[in-house]
């Protein structure tokens, strides 16, 4: 106010001169502040610049009324994140229960999230293969629904992977010289990984751009005996910008893997096994491999299969001779490296991902963007307890958007708007077998390993007699229009409004032998409107409270992105959800302390993987993340959440339970399996009336926290040194049924250290430094009868040469 009075008294000319000087000083101060913060952020913890990718509007995360975490490739390296399951260390609400030991999809706010690549939804990956993250420049974790420009999706959250490019940043532009690196990693359990990346500038006259290449090979064993994962990845991106406002970019990623075998982990789960390590041994001799081919043909299974159903009150029990352990009974100590796997198991995957961007920045500051995306999946796999699958799917999407800034006349309101349209086509063929009743996880004695009478055949085995129970061919199309507006009111209040309207059409037909589905093809269509509203107050002290509400509608699809014929026939392939979230964003002490606190309540549906029914869930929780740049050398991060997810109106999914649930002697039942047609049917049998209503998903811990410290030395004449130490706490978990086995809480410590000298970098990572013993329940219908023992201490050394 004093400066303004002085300028007025000195006259108009002097006022303009002083104003220009003040603006220059402000700019210099802003730049200086950014430089100071950048120098302190040596672990790459902070968002480098605003991005319109995740939110559809160019806005910094700390000024956006949404709960999200951005993780740079530098931070991924420092924190030892090699799979999406490791993201718990850097993002709250992301603990992922075991999906048969394969980290394919991230769990966000208690439920599996969808995976995106460069802002487009990928083919479903529920433990089909390990989602690769080595070729990413940044990992985005969005909690809540996808933004309107991403397309329709569920509340809960999503994971977006942004590929590496030759563009350094918006400020720095593109590479000016060819750079790259070659790295080799060796580690425990014969880990071997090699990666190479290179960025090549392509500048022609008034055009700036570059080509970036990334390649990776993995050929390793693992902590779990009998599992030896291999994969190869090639990714290339190309991008050009011209002085007249045109940007052309695109990329391709090809991935191939084998050996990422699905395993339930340990079977024959008891509280004594978890507490004392005592595993019940023994085998059943009621079945025989008559033709000596090394597994049970379909004709060698007992009539009706190996599964008993207590709801029949004794009328649906497998005869005692097929399920009783009649030899070798006793107990033995079982180590965590021994899990359910056999030489007959396999999983072969191939994916291809393409994307293209054509962007034009107009003279008035507006922007037109046209994007194309393609993704495909081909997977064949078999688990020797009797689950084969063959997935073949592809999707293509086109998106057109127009964004512009506007000022509302005679009002202190500035608006940023993004509107557009998109069309997505999806085609999938899913083949699975599980309805024939042969699956019995407890039949195998893990202390003795696989035998012909606990190993089943599959349709992949010619002459075995097995057929595909499910053979579903489906395709669907989604056309939508969307609009998003960001309103800045008097530099104090932010209002964000988003909405989209979608039209859906779907076709599906299942020709499986035991699909229990509607005969003949089904075809139907529907439409839905989804929206969200968000409000944030931008206080002058860096504390920004916000509140948001969203209602969503999304397609309910299976493991291959397919839609069941019954869901198409009765028009139930769309499901609704809603979210209420309130929180506070922190940006204090000139960016030294940043973070976010969020409280949420959400309703979301999940699909029963066997029966195809849709179950409603309610999730509630509190999430906190903090990033503190204590000095130029030392930084701290905290991520933690308290959450609870419940199934509402009972849980009607098919579900396996332990014999102990009904007070049975395990030795009389481990040769077969015990299951419920619907989980809610167990209420009247077990006497636990709580399960006739809401069921808490106790397979996800209520409390998860992590605290990390990262130190980077001042530069020496020869280079720098650094280290990162972290501790994670995971609360107690258990199965779902009455008196289920409980898995204790645990603490994991991990550490890393690096040395940079000249063109070389050496890094050591140690996971589970104290060799803590812990257990992770399975996420789906085997959550009570199997558990995955956690990996023990693992180390890896990476040598990187940069050029």
BATI-711869 format. One record per residue (C-alpha): residue in one letter; x, y, z. Coordinates in steps of 0.5 Angstrom, whole numbers, padded with zeros to 4 digits, always signed. Example, Ala and Ser with C-alpha at 12.3 -4.5 7.8 and 13.67 -1.06 7.14 Angstrom:
# residues 2
A+0025-0009+0016
S+0027-0002+0014
This chain:
# residues 803
X+0000+0000+0000
X+0006+0005+0002
X+0009+0003-0005
X+0003+0005-0009
X+0002+0012-0005
X+0009+0014-0007
X+0008+0012-0014
X+0002+0016-0015
X+0005+0022-0012
X+0011+0021-0017
X+0007+0021-0023
X+0004+0017-0028
X+0011+0016-0032
X+0015+0014-0025
X+0009+0009-0023
X+0010+0005-0029
X+0018+0005-0029
X+0017+0003-0021
X+0012-0002-0023
X+0016-0005-0028
X+0022-0006-0023
X+0018-0009-0018
X+0015-0014-0023
X+0023-0016-0025
X+0024-0016-0017
X+0018-0021-0016
X+0020-0025-0022
X+0028-0025-0020
X+0025-0027-0013
X+0021-0033-0015
X+0026-0036-0020
X+0031-0035-0014
X+0026-0039-0009
X+0025-0044-0015
X+0033-0045-0015
X+0034-0046-0008
X+0028-0051-0007
X+0031-0055-0013
X+0038-0055-0010
X+0035-0057-0003
X+0030-0063-0007
X+0036-0067-0009
X+0032-0074-0008
X+0027-0071-0013
X+0021-0071-0008
X+0017-0065-0011
X+0013-0063-0017
X+0018-0060-0022
X+0012-0056-0026
X+0005-0056-0027
X+0002-0061-0031
X-0005-0061-0035
X-0004-0069-0036
X-0007-0072-0030
X-0012-0066-0028
X-0014-0064-0035
X-0012-0057-0033
X-0005-0054-0032
X-0005-0053-0025
X+0000-0055-0019
X-0002-0061-0015
X-0001-0057-0009
X-0006-0052-0011
X-0011-0057-0014
X-0017-0060-0009
X-0016-0067-0011
X-0012-0072-0007
X-0006-0075-0011
X+0002-0076-0011
X+0007-0075-0016
X+0013-0079-0016
X+0019-0078-0020
X+0024-0083-0023
X+0029-0080-0018
X+0025-0081-0012
X+0023-0088-0015
X+0031-0090-0015
X+0032-0087-0008
X+0027-0090-0005
X+0028-0097-0008
X+0021-0098-0012
X+0022-0103-0017
X+0015-0105-0017
X+0008-0102-0016
X+0007-0106-0009
X+0013-0102-0007
X+0009-0095-0008
X+0007-0096-0001
X+0013-0092+0001
X+0012-0086-0002
X+0004-0085-0003
X-0001-0086+0003
X-0007-0091+0002
X-0004-0096-0003
X-0002-0102+0001
X-0004-0108-0004
X-0006-0115-0002
X-0003-0121-0006
X-0006-0122-0012
X-0002-0129-0013
X+0004-0126-0012
X+0004-0122-0018
X+0005-0114-0018
X+0000-0112-0023
X-0005-0107-0021
X-0004-0102-0015
X-0009-0102-0009
X-0012-0095-0008
X-0016-0094-0002
X-0018-0101+0000
X-0019-0103-0008
X-0016-0105-0014
X-0014-0099-0018
X-0014-0098-0026
X-0008-0097-0029
X-0007-0091-0034
X-0001-0090-0039
X+0000-0083-0041
X-0007-0081-0039
X-0010-0087-0042
X-0013-0093-0039
X-0009-0100-0040
X-0012-0107-0041
X-0014-0110-0034
X-0008-0113-0031
X-0010-0117-0024
X-0004-0121-0023
X-0003-0123-0030
X+0004-0120-0031
X+0009-0115-0027
X+0007-0108-0029
X+0014-0105-0031
X+0016-0098-0029
X+0023-0098-0031
X+0021-0094-0037
X+0017-0088-0033
X+0019-0081-0032
X+0014-0080-0027
X+0009-0084-0023
X+0002-0081-0022
X-0003-0084-0016
X-0009-0081-0016
X-0014-0082-0011
X-0021-0081-0012
X-0025-0082-0019
X-0021-0080-0026
X-0022-0073-0028
X-0027-0072-0034
X-0022-0072-0039
X-0019-0079-0038
X-0026-0082-0039
X-0031-0086-0034
X-0028-0090-0029
X-0029-0092-0021
X-0028-0088-0015
X-0022-0091-0011
X-0016-0089-0015
X-0012-0090-0021
X-0004-0091-0023
X-0002-0087-0029
X+0005-0088-0032
X+0008-0083-0036
X+0014-0085-0041
X+0021-0082-0041
X+0022-0077-0047
X+0028-0073-0049
X+0024-0067-0046
X+0028-0065-0040
X+0022-0060-0037
X+0018-0054-0039
X+0023-0049-0037
X+0029-0053-0040
X+0026-0055-0046
X+0029-0061-0050
X+0036-0065-0050
X+0042-0061-0053
X+0046-0067-0054
X+0046-0074-0054
X+0046-0077-0047
X+0044-0084-0044
X+0046-0089-0039
X+0047-0097-0039
X+0046-0100-0032
X+0047-0107-0030
X+0044-0110-0023
X+0046-0116-0019
X+0043-0118-0013
X+0040-0124-0008
X+0037-0130-0011
X+0041-0129-0018
X+0037-0123-0020
X+0040-0120-0026
X+0037-0114-0030
X+0040-0110-0035
X+0037-0103-0038
X+0040-0098-0043
X+0037-0091-0045
X+0039-0086-0049
X+0036-0079-0051
X+0038-0076-0058
X+0036-0069-0060
X+0033-0067-0066
X+0033-0060-0068
X+0032-0057-0075
X+0032-0050-0076
X+0026-0047-0072
X+0024-0054-0070
X+0026-0057-0063
X+0025-0064-0061
X+0028-0071-0059
X+0028-0078-0059
X+0028-0083-0053
X+0030-0090-0053
X+0029-0095-0047
X+0031-0102-0047
X+0031-0107-0041
X+0032-0115-0040
X+0031-0119-0034
X+0033-0126-0032
X+0033-0128-0025
X+0030-0133-0020
X+0026-0130-0014
X+0026-0131-0007
X+0020-0136-0008
X+0023-0143-0010
X+0021-0145-0017
X+0019-0138-0019
X+0024-0135-0024
X+0021-0129-0028
X+0024-0126-0034
X+0022-0120-0039
X+0024-0116-0044
X+0022-0108-0045
X+0023-0104-0051
X+0020-0097-0051
X+0021-0091-0056
X+0018-0084-0056
X+0019-0078-0061
X+0017-0071-0060
X+0017-0064-0064
X+0015-0057-0063
X+0015-0052-0068
X+0016-0044-0067
X+0009-0043-0070
X+0005-0047-0064
X+0005-0054-0067
X+0007-0060-0062
X+0008-0067-0065
X+0009-0073-0061
X+0008-0081-0060
X+0011-0087-0057
X+0011-0095-0057
X+0012-0100-0052
X+0013-0107-0053
X+0013-0112-0047
X+0014-0119-0047
X+0015-0124-0040
X+0015-0131-0038
X+0016-0134-0031
X+0011-0129-0027
X+0008-0135-0024
X+0002-0134-0020
X+0002-0137-0013
X-0003-0137-0007
X+0003-0138-0003
X+0002-0142+0003
X-0004-0147+0004
X-0007-0151+0010
X-0007-0144+0014
X-0008-0145+0021
X-0007-0140+0027
X-0001-0145+0029
X+0002-0144+0022
X+0003-0137+0023
X+0004-0136+0030
X+0009-0142+0031
X+0011-0144+0024
X+0007-0151+0024
X+0005-0154+0018
X+0000-0160+0017
X+0003-0165+0013
X+0000-0171+0010
X-0003-0174+0003
X-0010-0177+0000
X-0009-0183-0004
X-0016-0183-0006
X-0015-0181-0013
X-0010-0184-0018
X-0006-0182-0024
X-0008-0188-0028
X-0005-0186-0035
X+0002-0184-0031
X+0002-0177-0035
X+0004-0173-0029
X-0003-0170-0027
X-0010-0172-0026
X-0014-0172-0033
X-0021-0169-0032
X-0024-0177-0032
X-0019-0178-0026
X-0023-0173-0022
X-0029-0176-0017
X-0036-0174-0020
X-0038-0167-0018
X-0031-0165-0016
X-0027-0164-0010
X-0031-0158-0007
X-0036-0159-0001
X-0041-0154+0001
X-0044-0154+0008
X-0050-0150+0006
X-0053-0157+0003
X-0052-0159+0011
X-0048-0165+0009
X-0052-0166+0002
X-0046-0164-0002
X-0040-0166+0002
X-0034-0170-0002
X-0034-0177+0000
X-0029-0178+0006
X-0024-0183+0001
X-0023-0177-0003
X-0021-0172+0002
X-0018-0175+0008
X-0011-0175+0009
X-0009-0182+0010
X-0002-0182+0010
X+0004-0178+0012
X+0000-0174+0017
X+0004-0170+0022
X+0007-0163+0023
X+0013-0160+0020
X+0017-0153+0020
X+0016-0149+0013
X+0020-0144+0011
X+0018-0138+0007
X+0021-0139+0001
X+0017-0145+0000
X+0010-0144-0004
X+0005-0147-0008
X+0008-0148-0015
X+0010-0153-0020
X+0014-0155-0026
X+0007-0155-0030
X+0006-0148-0028
X+0007-0142-0033
X+0005-0135-0035
X+0007-0132-0042
X+0005-0125-0043
X+0006-0120-0049
X+0003-0113-0049
X+0004-0107-0055
X+0002-0100-0053
X+0002-0094-0058
X+0000-0087-0057
X+0000-0081-0061
X-0001-0073-0059
X-0002-0067-0064
X-0002-0061-0060
X-0003-0054-0063
X-0002-0048-0059
X-0006-0042-0062
X-0004-0034-0061
X-0010-0033-0056
X-0007-0038-0051
X-0012-0043-0053
X-0010-0050-0055
X-0013-0056-0059
X-0010-0063-0057
X-0012-0069-0061
X-0009-0076-0058
X-0009-0083-0060
X-0008-0089-0056
X-0008-0097-0057
X-0006-0102-0052
X-0006-0110-0053
X-0005-0116-0049
X-0004-0123-0050
X-0003-0128-0044
X-0003-0135-0043
X-0003-0138-0036
X-0004-0144-0032
X-0003-0146-0024
X-0003-0153-0022
X-0008-0153-0017
X-0013-0153-0024
X-0014-0146-0026
X-0012-0144-0033
X-0013-0138-0037
X-0012-0135-0044
X-0013-0127-0045
X-0013-0124-0051
X-0016-0116-0052
X-0014-0110-0055
X-0017-0103-0054
X-0016-0096-0058
X-0018-0089-0056
X-0019-0083-0059
X-0019-0076-0056
X-0020-0069-0058
X-0020-0063-0053
X-0020-0055-0053
X-0017-0051-0047
X-0017-0044-0046
X-0017-0039-0041
X-0022-0033-0040
X-0024-0028-0035
X-0031-0027-0033
X-0033-0019-0035
X-0034-0015-0029
X-0032-0020-0024
X-0026-0022-0020
X-0026-0029-0024
X-0021-0032-0028
X-0023-0039-0031
X-0019-0044-0035
X-0023-0049-0039
X-0022-0056-0042
X-0028-0059-0046
X-0028-0065-0051
X-0030-0071-0054
X-0027-0078-0054
X-0029-0085-0056
X-0026-0092-0054
X-0027-0099-0057
X-0025-0105-0053
X-0025-0112-0056
X-0023-0118-0051
X-0024-0126-0051
X-0023-0129-0044
X-0022-0137-0043
X-0022-0139-0036
X-0024-0146-0033
X-0026-0147-0025
X-0033-0149-0025
X-0031-0156-0026
X-0030-0157-0018
X-0023-0160-0019
X-0020-0154-0015
X-0017-0156-0008
X-0011-0152-0006
X-0010-0156+0001
X-0010-0162-0003
X-0002-0161-0004
X+0003-0162+0002
X+0008-0156+0001
X+0013-0160+0005
X+0013-0166+0000
X+0012-0161-0007
X+0007-0163-0012
X+0005-0170-0014
X+0001-0172-0020
X-0005-0173-0015
X-0005-0166-0013
X-0003-0163-0020
X-0009-0162-0025
X-0009-0162-0033
X-0012-0156-0037
X-0015-0155-0044
X-0007-0153-0046
X-0006-0161-0045
X-0009-0165-0051
X-0013-0171-0049
X-0013-0169-0042
X-0021-0168-0042
X-0021-0161-0040
X-0025-0156-0043
X-0026-0148-0043
X-0031-0147-0038
X-0031-0140-0040
X-0030-0138-0047
X-0033-0130-0047
X-0032-0126-0053
X-0035-0119-0052
X-0034-0112-0055
X-0036-0105-0052
X-0036-0098-0055
X-0036-0092-0050
X-0037-0085-0053
X-0037-0079-0049
X-0037-0071-0048
X-0033-0068-0043
X-0032-0061-0040
X-0028-0058-0034
X-0027-0051-0031
X-0022-0048-0026
X-0025-0042-0023
X-0020-0037-0019
X-0024-0032-0015
X-0021-0026-0013
X-0014-0030-0012
X-0017-0033-0006
X-0022-0039-0008
X-0021-0044-0013
X-0028-0048-0016
X-0027-0054-0020
X-0033-0057-0024
X-0032-0063-0028
X-0037-0067-0032
X-0038-0072-0038
X-0044-0075-0041
X-0042-0082-0044
X-0046-0087-0049
X-0045-0094-0048
X-0046-0100-0053
X-0044-0108-0051
X-0044-0114-0054
X-0042-0121-0051
X-0043-0128-0052
X-0040-0134-0048
X-0039-0141-0051
X-0036-0144-0045
X-0038-0151-0043
X-0040-0149-0036
X-0041-0142-0036
X-0048-0142-0033
X-0050-0136-0037
X-0055-0134-0042
X-0055-0138-0049
X-0054-0134-0055
X-0051-0127-0056
X-0053-0121-0052
X-0053-0114-0054
X-0055-0108-0051
X-0054-0100-0050
X-0054-0095-0044
X-0052-0088-0042
X-0050-0084-0036
X-0048-0077-0033
X-0042-0077-0028
X-0039-0070-0025
X-0035-0068-0019
X-0035-0061-0016
X-0029-0058-0012
X-0028-0052-0007
X-0021-0050-0005
X-0019-0044+0000
X-0012-0041-0002
X-0010-0038+0005
X-0004-0033+0005
X+0000-0037+0009
X+0000-0044+0005
X-0005-0048+0008
X-0011-0049+0003
X-0017-0053+0006
X-0021-0056+0000
X-0028-0060+0000
X-0030-0065-0006
X-0036-0069-0008
X-0036-0074-0014
X-0041-0079-0017
X-0039-0084-0022
X-0041-0089-0027
X-0037-0094-0030
X-0037-0101-0034
X-0036-0107-0029
X-0031-0112-0033
X-0027-0118-0032
X-0020-0120-0032
X-0019-0119-0039
X-0024-0112-0040
X-0029-0117-0042
X-0037-0116-0040
X-0041-0122-0038
X-0047-0124-0043
X-0051-0124-0037
X-0049-0117-0035
X-0051-0114-0042
X-0057-0118-0043
X-0060-0115-0036
X-0057-0108-0037
X-0053-0109-0031
X-0046-0107-0034
X-0045-0100-0031
X-0044-0099-0024
X-0045-0093-0020
X-0040-0090-0014
X-0039-0083-0010
X-0034-0080-0006
X-0034-0074-0001
X-0027-0072+0001
X-0025-0066+0005
X-0017-0064+0006
X-0012-0059+0007
X-0006-0058+0002
X+0000-0055+0006
X+0006-0051+0002
X+0010-0047+0008
X+0016-0044+0009
X+0017-0042+0002
X+0016-0050-0001
X+0021-0053+0005
X+0015-0056+0008
X+0009-0059+0003
X+0004-0064+0004
X-0003-0066+0004
X-0009-0069+0009
X-0015-0072+0006
X-0021-0075+0010
X-0026-0079+0005
X-0032-0083+0005
X-0033-0087-0002
X-0038-0092-0005
X-0036-0097-0010
X-0037-0104-0013
X-0033-0110-0015
X-0035-0116-0019
X-0035-0123-0016
X-0030-0126-0020
X-0034-0133-0020
X-0041-0131-0020
X-0041-0125-0024
X-0045-0121-0019
X-0044-0114-0017
X-0042-0112-0009
X-0043-0106-0006
X-0037-0103-0002
X-0036-0097+0003
X-0029-0094+0004
X-0027-0089+0010
X-0021-0087+0011
X-0016-0081+0013
X-0009-0080+0009
X-0003-0076+0011
X+0003-0075+0007
X+0009-0070+0008
X+0015-0068+0005
X+0020-0064+0009
X+0027-0061+0006
X+0030-0060+0012
X+0037-0058+0009
X+0040-0058+0003
X+0043-0065+0004
X+0037-0068+0008
X+0030-0069+0007
X+0024-0073+0010
X+0018-0076+0008
X+0012-0079+0011
X+0006-0083+0008
X+0001-0086+0012
X-0007-0088+0013
X-0012-0090+0017
X-0018-0094+0013
X-0024-0099+0013
X-0027-0102+0007
X-0034-0106+0008
X-0038-0110+0004
X-0045-0107+0004
X-0051-0111+0005
X-0047-0118+0006
X-0042-0121+0001
X-0045-0125-0004
X-0039-0127-0008
X-0037-0135-0008
X-0032-0136-0003
X-0027-0141+0000
X-0027-0142+0007
X-0022-0147+0012
X-0025-0153+0015
X-0024-0150+0022
X-0029-0145+0020
X-0034-0150+0021
X-0031-0154+0027
X-0028-0159+0022
X-0022-0163+0023
X-0017-0161+0018
X-0014-0168+0017
X-0021-0170+0014
X-0022-0165+0009
X-0015-0162+0007
X-0016-0167+0001
X-0021-0163-0002
X-0024-0156-0001
X-0030-0152+0003
X-0033-0147-0001
X-0040-0142+0000
X-0044-0141-0006
X-0045-0134-0003
X-0041-0131+0003
X-0047-0129+0006
X-0050-0136+0006
X-0045-0137+0012
X-0048-0133+0017
X-0054-0138+0019
X-0049-0144+0019
X-0043-0140+0023
X-0048-0137+0028
X-0044-0130+0026
X-0050-0126+0025
X-0045-0120+0024
X-0044-0123+0017
X-0051-0122+0015
X-0050-0115+0014
X-0044-0111+0013
X-0037-0115+0012
X-0030-0111+0014
X-0025-0113+0009
X-0020-0115+0014
X-0015-0117+0008
X-0013-0110+0008
X-0010-0107+0014
X-0013-0101+0018
X-0006-0097+0019
X+0000-0097+0014
X+0005-0092+0015
X+0012-0090+0013
X+0018-0085+0015
X+0024-0084+0010
X+0030-0080+0011
X+0034-0078+0005
X+0041-0075+0005
X+0046-0073-0001
X+0053-0070+0001
X+0055-0064-0002
X+0059-0065-0008
X+0067-0067-0007
X+0072-0066-0013
X+0070-0073-0015
X+0063-0073-0014
X+0057-0074-0009
X+0055-0079-0004
X+0048-0081-0001
X+0043-0085+0003
X+0036-0087+0004
X+0033-0090+0010
X+0026-0092+0011
X+0021-0096+0016
X+0014-0098+0014
X+0009-0100+0019
X+0003-0105+0017
X-0003-0107+0021
X-0006-0113+0023
X-0010-0117+0017
X-0014-0123+0017
X-0019-0127+0013
X-0026-0125+0012
X-0030-0131+0015
X-0032-0133+0023
X-0026-0134+0027
X-0021-0133+0021
X-0013-0134+0022
X-0010-0127+0024
X-0004-0124+0021
X+0000-0120+0026
X+0003-0113+0024
X+0010-0112+0022
X+0015-0107+0021
X+0020-0107+0015
X+0026-0103+0015
X+0030-0101+0008
X+0036-0098+0006
X+0040-0095+0000
X+0046-0092-0001
X+0050-0089-0008
X+0056-0086-0010
X+0057-0082-0016
X+0063-0081-0019
X+0065-0078-0026
X+0061-0082-0031
X+0059-0087-0026
X+0054-0089-0021
X+0054-0095-0016
X+0048-0096-0012
X+0046-0101-0006
X+0039-0103-0004
X+0037-0107+0002
X+0030-0109+0003
X+0027-0112+0009
X+0034-0110+0012
X+0032-0114+0019
X+0029-0120+0015
X+0022-0119+0019
X+0017-0125+0018
X+0011-0122+0015
X+0005-0125+0011
X+0000-0122+0006
X-0007-0125+0005
X-0010-0126-0002
X-0014-0121-0005
X-0020-0125-0008
X-0024-0132-0006
X-0018-0135-0003
X-0017-0130+0002
X-0018-0135+0008
X-0015-0141+0005
X-0008-0138+0003
X-0003-0133+0005
X+0003-0131+0002
X+0009-0131+0006
X+0013-0124+0005
X+0020-0124+0002
X+0026-0124+0007
X+0032-0120+0006
X+0034-0118-0001
X+0040-0114-0004
X+0042-0111-0010
X+0047-0107-0013
X+0047-0103-0019
X+0052-0100-0023
X+0051-0095-0028
X+0055-0092-0034
X+0053-0085-0036
X+0055-0082-0043
